[in-house]
Amino acid sequence: MDTEQTSPPASEVAFQPYHPIFAHAPKSVGFKKTRKALVRQAKEVIDQFQLIPADARKRDTPPKWLVCLSGGKDSYTLMAVLLDLKWQGALPVDLLFCNLDQGQPGFPKHILPDYLDALGVDYRIITEDTYSIVTDKVPEGNTFCAMCSRLRRGILYRVAREEGCEAIVLGHHRDDSLETFMLNLFHGGRLAAMPPTLLNDAGDVKVHRPLISCAEADIERFAKAMEFPIIPCNLCGSQDGLQRMAMKQMLNEWEQRAPGRRAKMFRALSHVSPSHLIDPNLFDFTDLQPTPPSEDGV
């Protein structure tokens, strides 16, 4: 069953200096700095990678994004940051928040609808029993993440099409991208991470990650201060020995020994030298020609 809630008219809330999600936020300087940093970093990603169509403000109907909420700290932070940007007039898109109830035993179905109703935002709750599929198909002892992710992504693409959304928006952050890079490096034999935006295989829906340059530690600090009603993942989050967790632990150890290591690694993802790698699809090594010396021998 799908549930949809409509936002109140703008005239009813226009007098407030902040979005209602921040009504009970801390007033401390530290919190304000963290909030501003997250919003600024998201805005930089949105601008640099042109997540908003150039003609967005000229359209009769604004672009629409399907913002995916899992109930974890990352997705709550994504929601708050996007609402903040929209409240400031810096995000000329319509936001439809979406949660996928995957049928996990004990899933607290009321938490997100209650929270979203109180905020007065547009949302949709999708109920699909992917839990039974995953637990039936995945051999005992294996992790659920790969199949669960594929099923979830397919459902979200379908919902995005139904709702006329140009993009689905995910809460992946800098540490997620680095962990994915490490997984691909050590286990996949390739150099790849999480891009800030991509086009799906069908070519009709984009995937945006506005928080991709935000540090998980900042998100965790922000979410804790905001006292979001966190919903733990009892499907894959309870499984031990996940390869991603091993990558996270490795990055944590490196960061402890050399503070700032994560930031440098992330910077490297945007400063690639194809001529210093070994991929002929990225650089034509066969056409290297020495430059003849000039007449004066220099």
Order of alpha helices (4+ residues) and beta strands (2+ residues): beta-alpha-alpha-beta-alpha-beta-alpha-beta-alpha-alpha-beta-alpha-beta-beta-alpha-alpha-alpha
